Amino acid sequence: MKIAIVGASGAVGQEFLRVLAERQFPVDDLLLFGSERSAGRKYAFRGKEYEVKLLQHGDDFKGVDIAFASAGAGTSKEFAADITKHGAVMIDNSSAFRMDDDVPLVVPECNAEDALNRPRGIIANPNCTTIMMVVVLQPIEKLSHIRRIHIASYQSASGAGAAAMAELQQQYAEIQQGQPVTVSKFPYQLAYNVIPQIDVFQPNGYTKEEMKMYNETRKIMHSDVRCSAMCVRVSSLRAHSESVWVETERPLSVEEVRQALEAAPGVTVEDDPANLVYPMPLDTAGKDDVFVGRIRKDLADDNGLTLWLSGDQIRKGAALNAVQIAEYLIKVGNVK
């Protein structure tokens, strides 16, 4: 297959290369695209070196089967027609098309079949926090319809890209050396701090990130569920975590929920409080599954339960989910 990666030099673009190699994805030809800043860079893939081409309007995507795009919403909107006009399937990691009615928003563990109906040749990859949450909630939804979700996220520097990760490390070094702290990628210093804001504030007082969780969850799960989120940036380097409270139509026991999660694809249960076993970003970074622990009844709601999850934002929250969508299309013979 002929595969393209748009935004190849970014954190997610680089993760695409690793995930494609690790999963032995059928790549016969590979094209890498980037901005003027990254054009000309060279990256190795399966023992061969590939040079990043400048992304520009034209016919560069002719013959491409699948294009993974992770270069920002503005770039995706500008170049979507170029990417798809010769029949390539564009799997887009930005927010550009997620809520468009004619673009499926897909997490394979939840709604893989939605990827088959793509009038514009575009499939949207959801927001990272939404992806990880719905992977865990889908098995619970099968037990009893989820009516309400309250969620507090603890999102690492990786969610803002490779430069943000580097800035966090730089800040810690600057503090130790008694130097002025560099603040560029976040509203405030992130080192030794938490920031209760991710993305810009909306008129209702929620941030854009928090509203993504509300809207995207409903679209992916084909549900009327209501989701209230508080998204917080924390000073971990990679992998996000979430505290999740759900209210279901009927009360569920902890045991039936645990059994459902243990049997669910893409989920690993780590839940042994007596021995201090629960997921943490330090351990979940670099891994494919979403890890779940602290499963218990909600003391404030007879039909509620609460849990903790952690997962790698760059892998399952971005590159891996997109590659899994492509794998599904290949499996069912629905690439072109």
GILIN-V35558 format. One line per field, one symbol per residue. ss: DSSP state (A for helix, B for strand, O for the rest). A space follows every 50 residues. Layout:
ss: ???
This chain:
ss: OBBBBBOOOOAAAAAAAAAAAAOOOOOOBBBBBBOOOOOOOBBBBOOBBB BBBBOOOOOOOOOOOBBBBOOOAAAAAAAAAAAAOOOOBBBBOOOOOOOO OOOBBBOAAAAAAAAAOOOOOBBBBOOAAAAAAAAAAAAAAAAOOBBBBB BBBBBOAAAAOAAAAAAAAAAAAAAAOOOOOOOOOOOOOOOOOOBOOOOO BOOOOOBAAAAAAAAAAAAAAOOOOBBBBBBBBOOOOOOBBBBBBBBBOO OOOAAAAAAAAAOOOOBBBOOBAAAOBOOOAAAAOOOOOBBBBBBBBOOO OOOBBBBBBBBOOOAAAAAAAAAAAAAAAAAOOOOO
